[in-house]
Amino acid sequence: MLISDVLRSKSSGSEVATVRPDESVRALLARLAEHNFGALIVSNDGETIAGIVSERDIVRRLHEHGARLLDESVSSIMTVDVHTCHSTDDVAHVRGTMTDRRIRHLPVVDEGRLVGLVSIGDVVKSTISELETEKEQLVGYITS
């Protein structure tokens, strides 16, 4: 199974919610709540990646800076070194990358353009679905 299959199966498809680096953390929180996402891609144009920011990033910085963090820019808390994958990557490979690097959200980039975002939940769901299909095929083979 490929990452493109995972994107097709998501209810949001390849829609990627982004936030600009100059927006406030307060605006970021509103967008996370609006979309019910755990992370957003930081981008000026919706196609290139400047960074990624997650709920975890916000919580860690709140501990350090308190409520004044809400008025700071997203660029002050985002992760700049963003790992990505391609829509043609195998789900098993991406699952390994996410597990090894302890990454919960991975942007999907094709030809230098942001085309999607997969979460560890998306990857696990697709893996379970694939295993269930294999099980059904094996049971059908054995019982026929």
N, CA, C and O atoms as CSV, one atom per row, in Angstrom:
chain,resi,resn,atom,element,x,y,z
A,1,MET,N,N,0.840,-1.167,0.000
A,1,MET,CA,C,0.000,0.000,0.000
A,1,MET,C,C,0.894,1.241,0.000
A,1,MET,O,O,1.931,1.285,0.662
A,2,LEU,N,N,0.465,2.236,-0.753
A,2,LEU,CA,C,1.233,3.465,-0.890
A,2,LEU,C,C,0.594,4.606,-0.103
A,2,LEU,O,O,-0.585,4.545,0.243
A,3,ILE,N,N,1.363,5.628,0.172
A,3,ILE,CA,C,0.859,6.809,0.874
A,3,ILE,C,C,-0.270,7.462,0.075
A,3,ILE,O,O,-1.194,8.014,0.673
A,4,SER,N,N,-0.222,7.416,-1.240
A,4,SER,CA,C,-1.310,7.971,-2.054
A,4,SER,C,C,-2.626,7.263,-1.739
A,4,SER,O,O,-3.681,7.897,-1.769
A,5,ASP,N,N,-2.588,5.959,-1.437
A,5,ASP,CA,C,-3.787,5.213,-1.047
A,5,ASP,C,C,-4.322,5.718,0.295
A,5,ASP,O,O,-5.533,5.837,0.484
A,6,VAL,N,N,-3.426,6.009,1.204
A,6,VAL,CA,C,-3.819,6.538,2.511
A,6,VAL,C,C,-4.502,7.895,2.344
A,6,VAL,O,O,-5.539,8.152,2.955
A,7,LEU,N,N,-3.921,8.755,1.523
A,7,LEU,CA,C,-4.512,10.079,1.295
A,7,LEU,C,C,-5.904,9.970,0.690
A,7,LEU,O,O,-6.809,10.715,1.066
A,8,ARG,N,N,-6.077,9.037,-0.253
A,8,ARG,CA,C,-7.392,8.846,-0.882
A,8,ARG,C,C,-8.445,8.366,0.118
A,8,ARG,O,O,-9.623,8.696,-0.015
A,9,SER,N,N,-8.026,7.597,1.106
A,9,SER,CA,C,-8.979,7.042,2.066
A,9,SER,C,C,-9.349,8.014,3.182
A,9,SER,O,O,-10.324,7.787,3.899
A,10,LYS,N,N,-8.586,9.087,3.338
A,10,LYS,CA,C,-8.879,10.057,4.399
A,10,LYS,C,C,-10.108,10.883,4.037
A,10,LYS,O,O,-10.327,11.213,2.871
A,11,SER,N,N,-10.908,11.214,5.054
A,11,SER,CA,C,-12.101,12.035,4.800
A,11,SER,C,C,-11.717,13.420,4.298
A,11,SER,O,O,-12.453,14.021,3.515
A,12,SER,N,N,-10.570,13.933,4.742
A,12,SER,CA,C,-10.113,15.241,4.276
A,12,SER,C,C,-9.293,15.134,3.000
A,12,SER,O,O,-8.894,16.147,2.425
A,13,GLY,N,N,-9.041,13.896,2.555
A,13,GLY,CA,C,-8.282,13.674,1.327
A,13,GLY,C,C,-6.897,14.273,1.409
A,13,GLY,O,O,-6.177,14.084,2.389
A,14,SER,N,N,-6.536,14.997,0.367
A,14,SER,CA,C,-5.216,15.618,0.338
A,14,SER,C,C,-5.262,17.066,0.805
A,14,SER,O,O,-4.280,17.796,0.661
A,15,GLU,N,N,-6.397,17.490,1.364
A,15,GLU,CA,C,-6.499,18.847,1.905
A,15,GLU,C,C,-5.503,19.000,3.048
A,15,GLU,O,O,-5.443,18.161,3.947
A,16,VAL,N,N,-4.729,20.067,3.008
A,16,VAL,CA,C,-3.759,20.321,4.064
A,16,VAL,C,C,-4.010,21.711,4.627
A,16,VAL,O,O,-3.939,22.706,3.906
A,17,ALA,N,N,-4.298,21.770,5.897
A,17,ALA,CA,C,-4.467,23.061,6.556
A,17,ALA,C,C,-3.085,23.599,6.889
A,17,ALA,O,O,-2.224,22.878,7.395
A,18,THR,N,N,-2.890,24.870,6.599
A,18,THR,CA,C,-1.596,25.491,6.863
A,18,THR,C,C,-1.793,26.755,7.697
A,18,THR,O,O,-2.903,27.263,7.853
A,19,VAL,N,N,-0.695,27.231,8.215
A,19,VAL,CA,C,-0.659,28.485,8.957
A,19,VAL,C,C,0.602,29.218,8.508
A,19,VAL,O,O,1.635,28.591,8.272
A,20,ARG,N,N,0.522,30.534,8.391
A,20,ARG,CA,C,1.701,31.321,7.998
A,20,ARG,C,C,2.632,31.502,9.200
A,20,ARG,O,O,2.163,31.561,10.337
A,21,PRO,N,N,3.931,31.591,8.967
A,21,PRO,CA,C,4.880,31.723,10.082
A,21,PRO,C,C,4.705,33.013,10.874
A,21,PRO,O,O,5.081,33.070,12.045
A,22,ASP,N,N,4.137,34.056,10.252
A,22,ASP,CA,C,3.976,35.330,10.948
A,22,ASP,C,C,2.660,35.435,11.724
A,22,ASP,O,O,2.427,36.430,12.410
A,23,GLU,N,N,1.797,34.415,11.620
A,23,GLU,CA,C,0.550,34.423,12.382
A,23,GLU,C,C,0.840,34.133,13.851
A,23,GLU,O,O,1.877,33.565,14.194
A,24,SER,N,N,-0.084,34.528,14.703
A,24,SER,CA,C,0.105,34.327,16.143
A,24,SER,C,C,-0.217,32.888,16.539
A,24,SER,O,O,-0.926,32.168,15.836
A,25,VAL,N,N,0.321,32.503,17.674
A,25,VAL,CA,C,0.016,31.191,18.226
A,25,VAL,C,C,-1.482,31.109,18.533
A,25,VAL,O,O,-2.077,30.037,18.420
A,26,ARG,N,N,-2.088,32.218,18.915
A,26,ARG,CA,C,-3.529,32.263,19.163
A,26,ARG,C,C,-4.304,31.867,17.888
A,26,ARG,O,O,-5.254,31.086,17.952
A,27,ALA,N,N,-3.888,32.413,16.737
A,27,ALA,CA,C,-4.521,32.071,15.454
A,27,ALA,C,C,-4.275,30.601,15.114
A,27,ALA,O,O,-5.155,29.927,14.577
A,28,LEU,N,N,-3.096,30.116,15.422
A,28,LEU,CA,C,-2.765,28.704,15.212
A,28,LEU,C,C,-3.715,27.804,16.011
A,28,LEU,O,O,-4.239,26.823,15.485
A,29,LEU,N,N,-3.927,28.145,17.275
A,29,LEU,CA,C,-4.824,27.354,18.115
A,29,LEU,C,C,-6.235,27.332,17.547
A,29,LEU,O,O,-6.897,26.294,17.572
A,30,ALA,N,N,-6.697,28.458,17.040
A,30,ALA,CA,C,-8.035,28.524,16.442
A,30,ALA,C,C,-8.126,27.604,15.229
A,30,ALA,O,O,-9.123,26.906,15.047
A,31,ARG,N,N,-7.083,27.605,14.401
A,31,ARG,CA,C,-7.090,26.760,13.210
A,31,ARG,C,C,-7.014,25.283,13.571
A,31,ARG,O,O,-7.684,24.464,12.942
A,32,LEU,N,N,-6.212,24.926,14.570
A,32,LEU,CA,C,-6.154,23.529,15.021
A,32,LEU,C,C,-7.528,23.070,15.502
A,32,LEU,O,O,-7.970,21.967,15.184
A,33,ALA,N,N,-8.195,23.926,16.270
A,33,ALA,CA,C,-9.522,23.575,16.786
A,33,ALA,C,C,-10.548,23.496,15.655
A,33,ALA,O,O,-11.391,22.600,15.639
A,34,GLU,N,N,-10.475,24.429,14.718
A,34,GLU,CA,C,-11.423,24.472,13.591
A,34,GLU,C,C,-11.386,23.186,12.780
A,34,GLU,O,O,-12.428,22.658,12.392
A,35,HIS,N,N,-10.184,22.683,12.526
A,35,HIS,CA,C,-10.021,21.492,11.693
A,35,HIS,C,C,-9.923,20.202,12.501
A,35,HIS,O,O,-9.926,19.111,11.932
A,36,ASN,N,N,-9.835,20.323,13.830
A,36,ASN,CA,C,-9.655,19.167,14.699
A,36,ASN,C,C,-8.392,18.390,14.334
A,36,ASN,O,O,-8.398,17.160,14.274
A,37,PHE,N,N,-7.309,19.132,14.091
A,37,PHE,CA,C,-6.020,18.551,13.740
A,37,PHE,C,C,-5.073,18.663,14.921
A,37,PHE,O,O,-5.257,19.502,15.803
A,38,GLY,N,N,-4.065,17.815,14.929
A,38,GLY,CA,C,-3.042,17.856,15.966
A,38,GLY,C,C,-1.807,18.616,15.545
A,38,GLY,O,O,-0.943,18.903,16.374
A,39,ALA,N,N,-1.707,18.953,14.250
A,39,ALA,CA,C,-0.543,19.675,13.741
A,39,ALA,C,C,-0.930,20.399,12.459
A,39,ALA,O,O,-1.858,20.002,11.754
A,40,LEU,N,N,-0.201,21.460,12.178
A,40,LEU,CA,C,-0.382,22.199,10.929
A,40,LEU,C,C,0.974,22.414,10.271
A,40,LEU,O,O,1.999,22.530,10.943
A,41,ILE,N,N,0.956,22.464,8.970
A,41,ILE,CA,C,2.141,22.806,8.207
A,41,ILE,C,C,2.267,24.326,8.217
A,41,ILE,O,O,1.280,25.038,8.031
A,42,VAL,N,N,3.457,24.804,8.429
A,42,VAL,CA,C,3.725,26.242,8.381
A,42,VAL,C,C,4.192,26.552,6.963
A,42,VAL,O,O,5.190,26.011,6.486
A,43,SER,N,N,3.448,27.436,6.302
A,43,SER,CA,C,3.730,27.725,4.891
A,43,SER,C,C,3.245,29.127,4.556
A,43,SER,O,O,2.202,29.571,5.035
A,44,ASN,N,N,4.016,29.814,3.727
A,44,ASN,CA,C,3.607,31.138,3.250
A,44,ASN,C,C,2.648,31.055,2.076
A,44,ASN,O,O,1.849,31.965,1.853
A,45,ASP,N,N,2.729,29.949,1.316
A,45,ASP,CA,C,1.949,29.863,0.079
A,45,ASP,C,C,1.077,28.607,-0.034
A,45,ASP,O,O,0.384,28.433,-1.037
A,46,GLY,N,N,1.099,27.739,0.968
A,46,GLY,CA,C,0.303,26.526,0.932
A,46,GLY,C,C,0.914,25.407,0.105
A,46,GLY,O,O,0.342,24.321,0.013
A,47,GLU,N,N,2.064,25.658,-0.493
A,47,GLU,CA,C,2.716,24.642,-1.321
A,47,GLU,C,C,4.121,24.284,-0.842
A,47,GLU,O,O,4.568,23.150,-1.015
A,48,THR,N,N,4.809,25.242,-0.244
A,48,THR,CA,C,6.158,24.986,0.266
A,48,THR,C,C,6.106,24.940,1.785
A,48,THR,O,O,5.239,25.554,2.408
A,49,ILE,N,N,7.041,24.208,2.372
A,49,ILE,CA,C,7.042,23.996,3.817
A,49,ILE,C,C,8.122,24.837,4.473
A,49,ILE,O,O,9.306,24.711,4.158
A,50,ALA,N,N,7.693,25.701,5.396
A,50,ALA,CA,C,8.635,26.473,6.201
A,50,ALA,C,C,8.896,25.769,7.530
A,50,ALA,O,O,9.942,25.955,8.152
A,51,GLY,N,N,7.919,24.951,7.955
A,51,GLY,CA,C,8.036,24.235,9.218
A,51,GLY,C,C,6.771,23.455,9.493
A,51,GLY,O,O,5.881,23.363,8.649
A,52,ILE,N,N,6.706,22.896,10.684
A,52,ILE,CA,C,5.520,22.198,11.148
A,52,ILE,C,C,5.363,22.539,12.622
A,52,ILE,O,O,6.348,22.726,13.336
A,53,VAL,N,N,4.123,22.618,13.067
A,53,VAL,CA,C,3.869,22.941,14.475
A,53,VAL,C,C,2.728,22.069,14.980
A,53,VAL,O,O,1.705,21.912,14.314
A,54,SER,N,N,2.922,21.508,16.167
A,54,SER,CA,C,1.931,20.585,16.728
A,54,SER,C,C,1.455,21.087,18.084
A,54,SER,O,O,2.017,22.011,18.671
A,55,GLU,N,N,0.397,20.438,18.552
A,55,GLU,CA,C,-0.107,20.752,19.891
A,55,GLU,C,C,1.003,20.558,20.924
A,55,GLU,O,O,1.107,21.322,21.884
A,56,ARG,N,N,1.809,19.558,20.723
A,56,ARG,CA,C,2.910,19.279,21.649
A,56,ARG,C,C,3.897,20.450,21.705
A,56,ARG,O,O,4.388,20.796,22.780
A,57,ASP,N,N,4.187,21.062,20.546
A,57,ASP,CA,C,5.077,22.229,20.519
A,57,ASP,C,C,4.503,23.360,21.361
A,57,ASP,O,O,5.225,24.028,22.102
A,58,ILE,N,N,3.200,23.565,21.236
A,58,ILE,CA,C,2.538,24.644,21.974
A,58,ILE,C,C,2.610,24.383,23.476
A,58,ILE,O,O,2.957,25.279,24.246
A,59,VAL,N,N,2.287,23.173,23.892
A,59,VAL,CA,C,2.284,22.839,25.310
A,59,VAL,C,C,3.669,23.022,25.917
A,59,VAL,O,O,3.801,23.572,27.010
A,60,ARG,N,N,4.686,22.570,25.223
A,60,ARG,CA,C,6.061,22.707,25.746
A,60,ARG,C,C,6.444,24.175,25.919
A,60,ARG,O,O,7.060,24.544,26.919
A,61,ARG,N,N,6.081,25.012,24.947
A,61,ARG,CA,C,6.428,26.437,25.028
A,61,ARG,C,C,5.574,27.172,26.063
A,61,ARG,O,O,6.048,28.112,26.701
A,62,LEU,N,N,4.312,26.747,26.234
A,62,LEU,CA,C,3.466,27.358,27.268
A,62,LEU,C,C,4.088,27.173,28.645
A,62,LEU,O,O,4.044,28.070,29.487
A,63,HIS,N,N,4.658,26.018,28.856
A,63,HIS,CA,C,5.308,25.744,30.139
A,63,HIS,C,C,6.438,26.747,30.378
A,63,HIS,O,O,6.627,27.213,31.501
A,64,GLU,N,N,7.183,27.078,29.331
A,64,GLU,CA,C,8.324,27.985,29.446
A,64,GLU,C,C,7.914,29.454,29.474
A,64,GLU,O,O,8.472,30.228,30.253
A,65,HIS,N,N,6.936,29.863,28.630
A,65,HIS,CA,C,6.634,31.278,28.415
A,65,HIS,C,C,5.319,31.746,29.018
A,65,HIS,O,O,5.088,32.950,29.128
A,66,GLY,N,N,4.466,30.831,29.405
A,66,GLY,CA,C,3.174,31.227,29.950
A,66,GLY,C,C,2.254,31.791,28.873
A,66,GLY,O,O,2.470,31.576,27.681
A,67,ALA,N,N,1.243,32.505,29.303
A,67,ALA,CA,C,0.198,33.001,28.404
A,67,ALA,C,C,0.705,33.988,27.348
A,67,ALA,O,O,0.059,34.155,26.314
A,68,ARG,N,N,1.839,34.643,27.582
A,68,ARG,CA,C,2.348,35.585,26.575
A,68,ARG,C,C,2.705,34.894,25.264
A,68,ARG,O,O,2.841,35.545,24.228
A,69,LEU,N,N,2.856,33.565,25.314
A,69,LEU,CA,C,3.143,32.795,24.101
A,69,LEU,C,C,2.041,32.968,23.063
A,69,LEU,O,O,2.320,32.943,21.864
A,70,LEU,N,N,0.802,33.142,23.497
A,70,LEU,CA,C,-0.335,33.234,22.582
A,70,LEU,C,C,-0.203,34.365,21.573
A,70,LEU,O,O,-0.760,34.287,20.478
A,71,ASP,N,N,0.523,35.408,21.927
A,71,ASP,CA,C,0.693,36.549,21.023
A,71,ASP,C,C,1.992,36.504,20.232
A,71,ASP,O,O,2.253,37.384,19.411
A,72,GLU,N,N,2.808,35.482,20.474
A,72,GLU,CA,C,4.049,35.322,19.707
A,72,GLU,C,C,3.733,34.708,18.351
A,72,GLU,O,O,2.642,34.182,18.136
A,73,SER,N,N,4.693,34.779,17.443
A,73,SER,CA,C,4.475,34.242,16.095
A,73,SER,C,C,4.688,32.732,16.066
A,73,SER,O,O,5.422,32.171,16.879
A,74,VAL,N,N,4.032,32.102,15.118
A,74,VAL,CA,C,4.174,30.661,14.923
A,74,VAL,C,C,5.630,30.300,14.656
A,74,VAL,O,O,6.098,29.241,15.076
A,75,SER,N,N,6.345,31.178,13.958
A,75,SER,CA,C,7.746,30.883,13.634
A,75,SER,C,C,8.603,30.711,14.882
A,75,SER,O,O,9.657,30.078,14.821
A,76,SER,N,N,8.168,31.263,16.013
A,76,SER,CA,C,8.959,31.151,17.241
A,76,SER,C,C,8.839,29.773,17.893
A,76,SER,O,O,9.640,29.431,18.763
A,77,ILE,N,N,7.851,28.982,17.484
A,77,ILE,CA,C,7.681,27.662,18.111
A,77,ILE,C,C,7.716,26.502,17.120
A,77,ILE,O,O,7.719,25.341,17.529
A,78,MET,N,N,7.740,26.803,15.827
A,78,MET,CA,C,7.660,25.724,14.829
A,78,MET,C,C,8.952,24.919,14.754
A,78,MET,O,O,10.028,25.396,15.113
A,79,THR,N,N,8.816,23.695,14.280
A,79,THR,CA,C,9.964,22.845,13.984
A,79,THR,C,C,10.370,23.125,12.548
A,79,THR,O,O,9.553,23.019,11.634
A,80,VAL,N,N,11.618,23.480,12.351
A,80,VAL,CA,C,12.100,23.859,11.018
A,80,VAL,C,C,12.605,22.658,10.233
A,80,VAL,O,O,12.439,22.593,9.015
A,81,ASP,N,N,13.219,21.713,10.926
A,81,ASP,CA,C,13.770,20.523,10.270
A,81,ASP,C,C,12.639,19.511,10.093
A,81,ASP,O,O,12.424,18.656,10.953
A,82,VAL,N,N,11.923,19.613,8.984
A,82,VAL,CA,C,10.728,18.810,8.759
A,82,VAL,C,C,11.057,17.594,7.897
A,82,VAL,O,O,11.580,17.723,6.790
A,83,HIS,N,N,10.742,16.419,8.419
A,83,HIS,CA,C,10.875,15.189,7.637
A,83,HIS,C,C,9.619,15.060,6.785
A,83,HIS,O,O,8.521,15.381,7.238
A,84,THR,N,N,9.782,14.593,5.556
A,84,THR,CA,C,8.654,14.448,4.640
A,84,THR,C,C,8.672,13.066,4.004
A,84,THR,O,O,9.628,12.306,4.157
A,85,CYS,N,N,7.601,12.757,3.291
A,85,CYS,CA,C,7.545,11.543,2.494
A,85,CYS,C,C,6.922,11.890,1.152
A,85,CYS,O,O,6.507,13.028,0.932
A,86,HIS,N,N,6.856,10.920,0.259
A,86,HIS,CA,C,6.267,11.105,-1.067
A,86,HIS,C,C,5.018,10.238,-1.182
A,86,HIS,O,O,4.882,9.239,-0.476
A,87,SER,N,N,4.119,10.618,-2.064
A,87,SER,CA,C,2.887,9.843,-2.234
A,87,SER,C,C,3.171,8.444,-2.766
A,87,SER,O,O,2.340,7.548,-2.615
A,88,THR,N,N,4.329,8.243,-3.383
A,88,THR,CA,C,4.695,6.932,-3.917
A,88,THR,C,C,5.435,6.058,-2.901
A,88,THR,O,O,5.800,4.924,-3.211
A,89,ASP,N,N,5.658,6.579,-1.690
A,89,ASP,CA,C,6.337,5.800,-0.656
A,89,ASP,C,C,5.426,4.698,-0.130
A,89,ASP,O,O,4.208,4.858,-0.054
A,90,ASP,N,N,6.034,3.595,0.225
A,90,ASP,CA,C,5.304,2.467,0.800
A,90,ASP,C,C,4.930,2.795,2.249
A,90,ASP,O,O,5.738,3.359,2.986
A,91,VAL,N,N,3.720,2.448,2.651
A,91,VAL,CA,C,3.226,2.739,3.995
A,91,VAL,C,C,4.132,2.110,5.059
A,91,VAL,O,O,4.389,2.727,6.093
A,92,ALA,N,N,4.613,0.899,4.817
A,92,ALA,CA,C,5.479,0.233,5.797
A,92,ALA,C,C,6.758,1.040,6.032
A,92,ALA,O,O,7.219,1.156,7.167
A,93,HIS,N,N,7.322,1.589,4.978
A,93,HIS,CA,C,8.530,2.414,5.104
A,93,HIS,C,C,8.231,3.673,5.912
A,93,HIS,O,O,8.997,4.044,6.801
A,94,VAL,N,N,7.116,4.327,5.597
A,94,VAL,CA,C,6.734,5.557,6.298
A,94,VAL,C,C,6.436,5.259,7.765
A,94,VAL,O,O,6.810,6.036,8.644
A,95,ARG,N,N,5.765,4.136,8.037
A,95,ARG,CA,C,5.469,3.733,9.410
A,95,ARG,C,C,6.769,3.563,10.191
A,95,ARG,O,O,6.869,3.985,11.343
A,96,GLY,N,N,7.757,2.947,9.562
A,96,GLY,CA,C,9.057,2.773,10.211
A,96,GLY,C,C,9.734,4.097,10.503
A,96,GLY,O,O,10.293,4.293,11.582
A,97,THR,N,N,9.685,5.005,9.540
A,97,THR,CA,C,10.276,6.335,9.725
A,97,THR,C,C,9.597,7.066,10.879
A,97,THR,O,O,10.262,7.651,11.734
A,98,MET,N,N,8.269,7.028,10.895
A,98,MET,CA,C,7.529,7.731,11.942
A,98,MET,C,C,7.809,7.125,13.310
A,98,MET,O,O,7.924,7.851,14.298
A,99,THR,N,N,7.920,5.812,13.376
A,99,THR,CA,C,8.195,5.142,14.644
A,99,THR,C,C,9.617,5.428,15.110
A,99,THR,O,O,9.831,5.785,16.268
A,100,ASP,N,N,10.586,5.275,14.219
A,100,ASP,CA,C,11.993,5.474,14.578
A,100,ASP,C,C,12.283,6.913,14.998
A,100,ASP,O,O,13.050,7.145,15.932
A,101,ARG,N,N,11.675,7.875,14.313
A,101,ARG,CA,C,11.938,9.291,14.591
A,101,ARG,C,C,10.933,9.901,15.566
A,101,ARG,O,O,11.021,11.081,15.905
A,102,ARG,N,N,9.975,9.082,16.014
A,102,ARG,CA,C,8.942,9.532,16.950
A,102,ARG,C,C,8.194,10.752,16.401
A,102,ARG,O,O,8.034,11.771,17.073
A,103,ILE,N,N,7.745,10.602,15.152
A,103,ILE,CA,C,7.015,11.656,14.449
A,103,ILE,C,C,5.554,11.251,14.358
A,103,ILE,O,O,5.247,10.118,13.988
A,104,ARG,N,N,4.658,12.154,14.689
A,104,ARG,CA,C,3.224,11.846,14.630
A,104,ARG,C,C,2.567,12.350,13.351
A,104,ARG,O,O,1.505,11.862,12.965
A,105,HIS,N,N,3.187,13.321,12.693
A,105,HIS,CA,C,2.622,13.898,11.463
A,105,HIS,C,C,3.734,14.052,10.438
A,105,HIS,O,O,4.818,14.545,10.749
A,106,LEU,N,N,3.454,13.625,9.216
A,106,LEU,CA,C,4.457,13.663,8.163
A,106,LEU,C,C,3.861,14.291,6.905
A,106,LEU,O,O,2.920,13.750,6.324
A,107,PRO,N,N,4.404,15.426,6.488
A,107,PRO,CA,C,3.919,16.043,5.248
A,107,PRO,C,C,4.281,15.178,4.042
A,107,PRO,O,O,5.330,14.535,4.009
A,108,VAL,N,N,3.394,15.179,3.060
A,108,VAL,CA,C,3.618,14.449,1.817
A,108,VAL,C,C,3.959,15.489,0.754
A,108,VAL,O,O,3.188,16.415,0.505
A,109,VAL,N,N,5.121,15.323,0.135
A,109,VAL,CA,C,5.619,16.288,-0.846
A,109,VAL,C,C,5.930,15.561,-2.148
A,109,VAL,O,O,6.658,14.568,-2.157
A,110,ASP,N,N,5.377,16.062,-3.238
A,110,ASP,CA,C,5.689,15.540,-4.566
A,110,ASP,C,C,6.148,16.693,-5.442
A,110,ASP,O,O,5.502,17.739,-5.510
A,111,GLU,N,N,7.278,16.483,-6.112
A,111,GLU,CA,C,7.850,17.494,-7.006
A,111,GLU,C,C,7.977,18.849,-6.312
A,111,GLU,O,O,7.701,19.893,-6.902
A,112,GLY,N,N,8.402,18.809,-5.044
A,112,GLY,CA,C,8.637,20.036,-4.291
A,112,GLY,C,C,7.384,20.743,-3.802
A,112,GLY,O,O,7.468,21.848,-3.267
A,113,ARG,N,N,6.220,20.120,-3.976
A,113,ARG,CA,C,4.944,20.752,-3.607
A,113,ARG,C,C,4.226,19.929,-2.545
A,113,ARG,O,O,4.149,18.705,-2.653
A,114,LEU,N,N,3.706,20.590,-1.530
A,114,LEU,CA,C,2.942,19.943,-0.472
A,114,LEU,C,C,1.637,19.405,-1.041
A,114,LEU,O,O,0.840,20.159,-1.600
A,115,VAL,N,N,1.414,18.078,-0.897
A,115,VAL,CA,C,0.201,17.468,-1.457
A,115,VAL,C,C,-0.661,16.766,-0.407
A,115,VAL,O,O,-1.760,16.306,-0.717
A,116,GLY,N,N,-0.174,16.680,0.823
A,116,GLY,CA,C,-0.957,16.019,1.851
A,116,GLY,C,C,-0.217,15.966,3.169
A,116,GLY,O,O,0.921,16.420,3.292
A,117,LEU,N,N,-0.895,15.398,4.149
A,117,LEU,CA,C,-0.322,15.210,5.480
A,117,LEU,C,C,-0.875,13.909,6.031
A,117,LEU,O,O,-2.088,13.701,6.033
A,118,VAL,N,N,0.005,13.030,6.497
A,118,VAL,CA,C,-0.444,11.787,7.105
A,118,VAL,C,C,-0.051,11.780,8.577
A,118,VAL,O,O,1.019,12.253,8.961
A,119,SER,N,N,-0.940,11.235,9.379
A,119,SER,CA,C,-0.660,11.091,10.804
A,119,SER,C,C,-0.333,9.631,11.086
A,119,SER,O,O,-0.573,8.755,10.255
A,120,ILE,N,N,0.212,9.387,12.258
A,120,ILE,CA,C,0.503,8.010,12.631
A,120,ILE,C,C,-0.801,7.216,12.693
A,120,ILE,O,O,-0.814,6.020,12.403
A,121,GLY,N,N,-1.887,7.870,13.066
A,121,GLY,CA,C,-3.194,7.208,13.080
A,121,GLY,C,C,-3.631,6.774,11.694
A,121,GLY,O,O,-4.168,5.679,11.523
A,122,ASP,N,N,-3.401,7.639,10.691
A,122,ASP,CA,C,-3.729,7.282,9.302
A,122,ASP,C,C,-2.942,6.055,8.861
A,122,ASP,O,O,-3.481,5.155,8.217
A,123,VAL,N,N,-1.665,6.032,9.215
A,123,VAL,CA,C,-0.784,4.942,8.802
A,123,VAL,C,C,-1.179,3.639,9.492
A,123,VAL,O,O,-1.218,2.585,8.858
A,124,VAL,N,N,-1.469,3.711,10.778
A,124,VAL,CA,C,-1.881,2.508,11.515
A,124,VAL,C,C,-3.215,1.990,10.978
A,124,VAL,O,O,-3.382,0.785,10.791
A,125,LYS,N,N,-4.163,2.892,10.731
A,125,LYS,CA,C,-5.468,2.493,10.196
A,125,LYS,C,C,-5.315,1.759,8.865
A,125,LYS,O,O,-5.965,0.739,8.640
A,126,SER,N,N,-4.453,2.280,7.979
A,126,SER,CA,C,-4.261,1.631,6.682
A,126,SER,C,C,-3.582,0.281,6.833
A,126,SER,O,O,-3.884,-0.652,6.089
A,127,THR,N,N,-2.676,0.170,7.779
A,127,THR,CA,C,-1.994,-1.098,8.024
A,127,THR,C,C,-2.979,-2.143,8.540
A,127,THR,O,O,-2.953,-3.292,8.099
A,128,ILE,N,N,-3.836,-1.753,9.460
A,128,ILE,CA,C,-4.847,-2.678,9.984
A,128,ILE,C,C,-5.781,-3.122,8.865
A,128,ILE,O,O,-6.118,-4.302,8.768
A,129,SER,N,N,-6.196,-2.193,8.028
A,129,SER,CA,C,-7.081,-2.518,6.908
A,129,SER,C,C,-6.413,-3.508,5.957
A,129,SER,O,O,-7.045,-4.456,5.489
A,130,GLU,N,N,-5.154,-3.283,5.681
A,130,GLU,CA,C,-4.408,-4.173,4.789
A,130,GLU,C,C,-4.282,-5.571,5.403
A,130,GLU,O,O,-4.424,-6.573,4.702
A,131,LEU,N,N,-4.017,-5.637,6.702
A,131,LEU,CA,C,-3.904,-6.933,7.380
A,131,LEU,C,C,-5.240,-7.667,7.408
A,131,LEU,O,O,-5.275,-8.887,7.251
A,132,GLU,N,N,-6.338,-6.944,7.606
A,132,GLU,CA,C,-7.658,-7.571,7.596
A,132,GLU,C,C,-7.982,-8.154,6.217
A,132,GLU,O,O,-8.550,-9.241,6.117
A,133,THR,N,N,-7.618,-7.430,5.163
A,133,THR,CA,C,-7.850,-7.917,3.807
A,133,THR,C,C,-7.036,-9.182,3.553
A,133,THR,O,O,-7.551,-10.149,2.992
A,134,GLU,N,N,-5.773,-9.182,3.960
A,134,GLU,CA,C,-4.928,-10.363,3.792
A,134,GLU,C,C,-5.500,-11.553,4.560
A,134,GLU,O,O,-5.510,-12.676,4.056
A,135,LYS,N,N,-5.974,-11.304,5.780
A,135,LYS,CA,C,-6.567,-12.368,6.599
A,135,LYS,C,C,-7.777,-12.966,5.888
A,135,LYS,O,O,-7.903,-14.188,5.799
A,136,GLU,N,N,-8.666,-12.112,5.383
A,136,GLU,CA,C,-9.857,-12.589,4.676
A,136,GLU,C,C,-9.480,-13.440,3.475
A,136,GLU,O,O,-10.102,-14.471,3.219
A,137,GLN,N,N,-8.450,-13.006,2.731
A,137,GLN,CA,C,-8.015,-13.764,1.562
A,137,GLN,C,C,-7.446,-15.116,1.966
A,137,GLN,O,O,-7.710,-16.125,1.312
A,138,LEU,N,N,-6.667,-15.138,3.040
A,138,LEU,CA,C,-6.085,-16.402,3.506
A,138,LEU,C,C,-7.165,-17.360,4.020
A,138,LEU,O,O,-7.125,-18.556,3.732
A,139,VAL,N,N,-8.116,-16.839,4.770
A,139,VAL,CA,C,-9.200,-17.667,5.284
A,139,VAL,C,C,-10.013,-18.209,4.102
A,139,VAL,O,O,-10.380,-19.384,4.087
A,140,GLY,N,N,-10.287,-17.367,3.131
A,140,GLY,CA,C,-11.017,-17.807,1.950
A,140,GLY,C,C,-10.265,-18.879,1.189
A,140,GLY,O,O,-10.874,-19.831,0.700
A,141,TYR,N,N,-8.962,-18.744,1.080
A,141,TYR,CA,C,-8.142,-19.746,0.394
A,141,TYR,C,C,-8.153,-21.073,1.143
A,141,TYR,O,O,-8.280,-22.139,0.541
A,142,ILE,N,N,-8.018,-20.991,2.465
A,142,ILE,CA,C,-7.963,-22.205,3.275
A,142,ILE,C,C,-9.311,-22.929,3.277
A,142,ILE,O,O,-9.350,-24.158,3.212
A,143,THR,N,N,-10.398,-22.193,3.349
A,143,THR,CA,C,-11.714,-22.821,3.460
A,143,THR,C,C,-12.301,-23.234,2.119
A,143,THR,O,O,-13.320,-23.925,2.092
A,144,SER,N,N,-11.688,-22.829,0.994
A,144,SER,CA,C,-12.255,-23.237,-0.286
A,144,SER,C,C,-11.588,-24.464,-0.862
A,144,SER,O,O,-11.964,-24.923,-1.941
